[in-house]
Amino acid sequence: MDTGSRAMNKVETGKRGGKLGSILPNDSTVDRFVPRTDHNPRELRSWARRTGFVSTFSGEATSSVGEKNESTRFDLEKGLERRGGGSSPKIEIDPILGQTRPNREIEVEPVTGTGKGEMKTENEGGLRFRDGVLRSEERRRIGIEPVMGGAKEDERVVTNGKRSEKVDGAVNRQSDGDFNGNAHVAPFVTPAAEPKKEDGRDGRDGRDGRDEDINENAGEEEATEREWGGPSGLKLGPTDYPGYVPLIYYGLQQYLSLVGSVVFMPLIIVPAMGGTDKDTATVISTLLLVSGITTILHSYFGTRLPLVQGSSFVYLAPALIIMNAQEYRNLTEHKFQHIMRELQGAIIVSSIFQSILGFSGLMSLFLRLINPLVVAPTVAAVGLAFFSYGFPQAGSCVEISVPHIVLLLIFTLYLRGVSIFSHRVFRIYAVPLSVVIIWAYAFFLTAGGAYNFTGCSPDIPSSNILVDACRRHAYTMKHCRTDVSSAWRTAAWVRIPYPLQWGVPIFHIKTSIIMIMVSLVSSVDSIGTYHTVALRVAAKPPTPGIVSRGIAVEGFCSILAGLWGTGAGSTTLTENVHTIHVTKVANRRALEVGAVFLIFISLIGKVGAVLASIPLALAASVLCFTWALMVALGLSTLQYSQTASIRNMTIVGVSLFLGLSIPAYFQQFQSETSLILPSYLVPYAAASNGPTHTGNKQFDFVFNALMSLNMVVTFLIAIVLENTVPGSRQERGVYIWSHAEDIKNDPSLVATYSLPKRFLRLFCRSRCLCI
């Protein structure tokens, strides 16, 4: 017994049983502790710190797990005790749960030296009881299993290093003790029940006043764990079936809220490739078809999470680099077809590499290097990379773009709480509503003659550039007028996009290597999206096998995108996270119904023509909002790590700054291109005019191109720093993926992640792709 004890408590031992009772000491008394008098509560700001607990959860801002102290103990009821010259936090837990709670106490001593919050015996540097070491049977269990009492009590137990909670008879099993699913998760060892307080005692007579602080945080802790126990606040979960009509409505809702990410990318790349308005309409129709097909494929064979597949902006920057290469600048005939075939070949090669990475199981090894501190700056760099294109392009017609950006902000921020027929219309449909309103406004400006100039054709023929009076108005007319597009007049009513519609793909090593690196960045983007969406719609994140399966299917979908010719690979849209949060709908069937609708409208050529006729300034203003949202979504991933850590702040800051500054250095060696290309496309010509000149043109092109890509530079710096700079798992916020046993033992998780039975054998031949 401790020498510092001053009093003895008698304990009832009548109602006791189970395995926990078998390890209790035979005597009926335990010591009471003298409260520590030198404790300064200002030093400990969180609940865990006030109790002396060192958490291994990434969301709890505590001290490093690597700092070991063999004498570390803490007492939730009586306070901290100093032993051996140091602070010795102690847990006193009531082992018997039920309506009648005896006073017998058992002291649990966790040692915070393990990396994953595992509980071991004293000899192994882990957990022991004060009155004796755990017997061998309990040491194998490495946990506590109390005897269940009343059904009304909140029950929290620790088994096999995992946390479980039973609230009113419903058990929610948690994953490993260091799981970082929530930024404020309770420690893995929590008091099973509030210690019984003796009447008439104040903080000086055994109660140090800390019980009141614990009770204030109990409601928040319980709400957090309940929220993690299932799809909290969702209208539709992944496997719910509300009926055909709601499915159609929610399916269309998902894609309307993502319209800026799904269809606006061709408005950038096709004109830059020298394509006509008809080509733009055709690429948009092709993109709608491929997005619908790939979403259905991922819903059935990928992670099976409710994720929309489409042409990601990750592929936009390398596409602009390839199409602005020096060898393609002087092409006059069939420039669009030639560049598109070059992009198709590079996308197909990189997609095959991505599929092999997933199907072979190498992705499971790659996952060990991917943490929130890698995902956050990489995804943020994707959006920041287009700052030189965003408003400079939107500013070509400020009377349209500025009101549109302001309207988007009003809808998403100021009117987000306004409901119409119990629907947050402005928050969900901010992009399509604002586009329709500003598009109508631009139409009235065009019809009212705001952009009519004497002697200048509204169709923007080449003669306008030659006439001095029209040269300065040609750019404004092209970006502001709503009637300059010829897509509506030239597009067919019915057109079926088909593979190789632009010709046979062209394969070059230099462009393929660039796209392979970009596919790795795309995989990192998807991994972060998988984890974030899983926290919102499922009780546990996927296993490494499910993640590998998802990346493999994404690679196969990108092969389809390369064959059809969308100009970019297919991947999970990061903006889908925001859509699920806003709409509260995360249903596979709804996405599949919406995908079928996309496939249907892709066959109507006039639909693509209408979208292709959106004024360029209007499209650029939408993309300014979309890219800004992508930056915010990327940085929000930092919530799974300790954002106040100097280590983490340095890694994120250095990665982002150098990810923007190093490409700027490579993009400045292009004096002659500034006279040929528009200003917003000059930075993407660095591959041909970069500072690296080794004599090998292939290597020079690849190196200059990769170093001019913000997301690639940011990814490389972040992954090196994150995996070489020492830091605890808690501080780093390491992604913790589920184990196969965790998924198989929960029917709801099996329904969420498991493949259809008819295809289960096909995929499970490779164990790395099964649950």
Summary of the structure (lengths in Angstrom):
residues: 771
radius of gyration: 30.3
end to end distance: 48.4
largest distance: 105.1
contacts: 2706
relative contact order: 0.14
helix: 54%
strand: 7%
